[in-house]
């Protein structure tokens, strides 16, 4: 079973990897957005697709 997503740890890690500095007063907002993105990704990844589904080569509205 995978570990639960920890937005604070992810933000701190990416801050170091990318050489960024996030001000303390902005950190809760950044973590909130990262948590929202994780929830959206969770929903996308949970969507069932058939094994033979391929992306359309051209978008036709």
N, C-alpha and C positions, 0 to 999 in steps of 0.2 A: 504494500500500500504506500503510495507516495506521501511525502510530508506535506502538511497543509502550507499553502502559499503564505509567506510572511512579507508583506509589502515593505515594511520598514527595513528588513534585512536586504531585500532586493534593491531598494533605493540606495542604501548605503554602499552596496557592492557596485552598482552601476555608476554611482558618483565617483568612486575610486577608479574604476576601469576607464571611464570616459574623461577623467581629470576635471570633473566639475566641482563647483562649490555651491551647495544649496543652503541658503540662509535658514537659520533655525525657525523663523516665523513662517517660512514657505514650506517647510518639510511636511507638516500635516496635510497641506493641500496637495502636494505632489504625491504623497502616499495614498490619499483618497482617490486621486485619478488613476494611479497604478492599480489599485484595488478594483475600480470600475472596469478598467481594461481587462484585468484578469477574469472578472465575471463574464464579460462579453466574449472573451476567447473560450471560456469554459462552455458557453452556450453554443458557439460555432462548432467546437470540437465534438460536442455531444450529438450534433445533428446527424441522423443516420443517412448514409449514402450507400448505394449499391457498389460492389467492387468494380463493376465495369463502367462507371460514370466517368466521363472525361469533360474537361473544360471546353466550352465552345470557343472555336478559333476566332469568331467575329461576333461582336455584340450587335444584335438586331432588335431594336425596340418594337 
